[in-house]
Amino acid sequence: MQCRENCGACCIAPSITSLNKPAGERCKHLDQQNRCDIFGTEQRPKACADFAPEEEFCGQSREEALQILTILESSTH
């Protein structure tokens, strides 16, 4: 599966500890088109680089991806 255009759910729903980003907040590296400004650079956290889009996490829409990832985030606490 390819990343969905203008989604960014994986940069909003989960916490990203290495960036001090709480769950549910936009990552500071997410641009206005919901693309990562540090994609492919050394600054990109390993957790982000290891995340691959899959239907089970991304669902059928941006809204569904946000719901799924929010549920997964809350279930890991």
C-alpha positions as CSV (number, residue, x, y, z in Angstrom):
1,M,0.0,0.0,0.0
2,Q,1.2,3.5,-0.8
3,C,0.7,6.5,1.6
4,R,-2.6,8.3,1.0
5,E,-2.2,11.8,-0.3
6,N,-2.9,14.5,2.2
7,C,-3.4,12.1,5.1
8,G,-0.8,12.4,7.8
9,A,-2.7,10.3,10.3
10,C,0.5,8.5,11.4
11,C,2.0,11.9,12.2
12,I,-1.0,13.0,14.2
13,A,-2.7,10.1,16.1
14,P,0.3,8.4,17.8
15,S,2.8,9.9,20.2
16,I,6.3,10.2,18.9
17,T,8.5,10.1,22.0
18,S,11.8,11.0,20.3
19,L,10.1,14.2,19.1
20,N,8.3,14.9,22.4
21,K,5.0,14.8,20.3
22,P,1.9,13.8,22.3
23,A,-0.7,11.6,20.8
24,G,-3.4,13.5,18.9
25,E,-1.3,16.5,18.1
26,R,0.2,17.3,14.6
27,C,3.9,16.6,14.4
28,K,5.9,19.9,14.0
29,H,7.4,18.4,10.8
30,L,4.1,17.8,9.1
31,D,3.5,20.4,6.4
32,Q,0.2,21.9,5.2
33,Q,-0.2,19.1,2.6
34,N,0.2,16.6,5.5
35,R,3.7,15.5,4.2
36,C,6.7,15.0,6.4
37,D,9.3,17.7,6.0
38,I,12.1,15.4,7.3
39,F,11.2,12.3,5.3
40,G,14.3,10.7,4.1
41,T,16.7,12.7,6.3
42,E,18.7,11.6,9.4
43,Q,16.4,13.7,11.6
44,R,13.5,11.4,10.9
45,P,12.9,9.2,14.0
46,K,13.4,5.4,13.6
47,A,9.8,4.8,14.7
48,C,8.6,6.9,11.8
49,A,11.0,5.3,9.3
50,D,9.9,1.9,10.4
51,F,6.2,2.6,10.0
52,A,4.8,1.3,6.7
53,P,1.3,2.0,5.4
54,E,-0.9,-1.0,5.6
55,E,-4.7,-1.3,5.2
56,E,-5.1,-2.6,8.8
57,F,-3.6,0.6,10.1
58,C,-4.6,3.1,7.4
59,G,-8.1,1.8,6.6
60,Q,-10.0,3.1,3.6
61,S,-9.7,6.9,4.4
62,R,-7.8,9.5,6.3
63,E,-10.6,9.6,8.9
64,E,-10.6,5.8,9.3
65,A,-6.8,5.9,9.7
66,L,-7.0,8.5,12.4
67,Q,-9.6,6.4,14.3
68,I,-7.6,3.1,14.0
69,L,-4.3,4.7,15.0
70,T,-5.9,6.6,17.9
71,I,-7.4,3.3,19.2
72,L,-4.0,1.6,18.8
73,E,-2.2,4.4,20.6
74,S,-4.7,4.4,23.6
75,S,-4.5,0.6,23.8
76,T,-0.7,0.7,24.3
77,H,-0.9,2.7,27.5
